Amino acid sequence: MIQVVLSLYIHRHLASRHLIDLLSNMGVCALYSEARRYEVSAIIGDPQTFSEESFKQLVFDNADFYIRTLDRCGTFHSMGGALCVTPV
């Protein structure tokens, strides 16, 4: 999944299909066609609907990874979230 996200990031910020194809050949990111397919499916997908009586809560958490701990360079920050729904 992270490879598709990287392809989408490159496509949206740099608009370079050539770079996506090059990185895909090296195994760094997904193919351009996969990224476009994911983007289209997210656009035309049906939105989830919940009843008004259900309890909904967004939960987020983050994590920091120090790849090189001696000089504190090369850190990686990750954040993820989930929607929790309790039906009535």
N, C-alpha and C positions, 0 to 999 in steps of 0.2 A: 504494500500500500504506500509506503514512503517513497517508492520509486515513481509511482503515479503522481503523487503530490509534488515531487521535485520537477517532474515534466510539466505539470500545470503551472508551477511557479515560474519556470523559465519561459514558458509560452506567454504568460500574462505580463511579465515584467520586461523581458528582453525581445519577445516576439521573434524568436529565432528557431525555426524548424530544423535548420542545419545543425545547430548546437545540440538540440534534443536528439537528433539521429546519431550524431557523433558520440554523445555520452551514453546513448542506448547501446551502441555497438560495444562499448567498454563495460557494460553491465551496471552503470551508475544510476540510470533512470529508465523509466518505461518508454516504450515506443510512442511516437507522436500520435499514432492512430489510437492507442489505448487511452492516452490522456484526453483526446477529443471525445472518444466514446464515453468516458466517465463524465466529462463535462456536460455532454448532451443528455445523458441519462439523469443527471442531477437536475437539469433544467426541466425536462418533461415529466419527471417522476411526480406521482401524486403526493401532496402534502399530507402528513399524518394529522388526523383530527381526533380530539378527545372531548369527552362530555364536560360540560361546565362544572359538574359536581366533583369531578376527579381532582385529586391533589397532585400538583405538579411542582417539581423542584429541580433547579439546575445545580449540578455539583461539578466543581472544577478543582484541579490540583496541578501542581507544577513540580518539576524535578530539574536539578542542575547537576551536570556531570562534568567533573574536572578531568579532562583527558591528560593534560600535563600539569600535575599538581605542584611542581617545584616553582615554576614562574607564573602560575595562574593564567597562562595563555591557553587558547584552544578549548575554552569551555563550551558546553552545549546546553542550551536551555530548551526544555520541552514542556508543553502544556496540553492538557486534554480535559475533556468535559463529557458529561452524560446528562440526559434528561430522564429523571425518575418520575414515573407516573403510578399513582395508586388508584385503581378504579374503585368506584363506590358500589 
